[in-house]
Amino acid sequence: MDYMILIHSDETYPVPARGAPGFDEMMAGWMAYNQRLIDGGHWISAANLQPTGTASTIRKSADGQSAVVDGPYAETKEQLGGFYLISAADLDKALALAADIPVPAGSIEVRPVSFRPDAG
């Protein structure tokens, strides 16, 4: 079964920029985690997202109208910062894998995928 893992964290948490001191050390945990997923046959896809200031939201009404607004619609302390799409035998395995994500603080949502058109 496939699971979407959504990583929510405070994007104001200081993170070294690519090439800055400390960046490689911070990324080492993430790259090791990625390799663990690949080696275990769980990896499908993953990505880090740009900050919420770059987001656009499309709001659709019941009458079929839509409007584009800048930024995320809801204001929260934690923002969606990235995701993993994984394959796991069951929810317990997906939760165990998600618990090892090296995010320093935040919340991690694990949700079964109901349909993926590119899956055979």
Protein Blocks (a to p, Z undefined) as FASTA:
>chain_A
ZZdddddddfkbccddehiahklmmmmmmmmmmmmmmmnopafbdcddddfklpccdddd
fkopacddedjfbdcfbdcfbdcddddfblklmmmmmmmpccfbdcddddddfbdfkbZZ
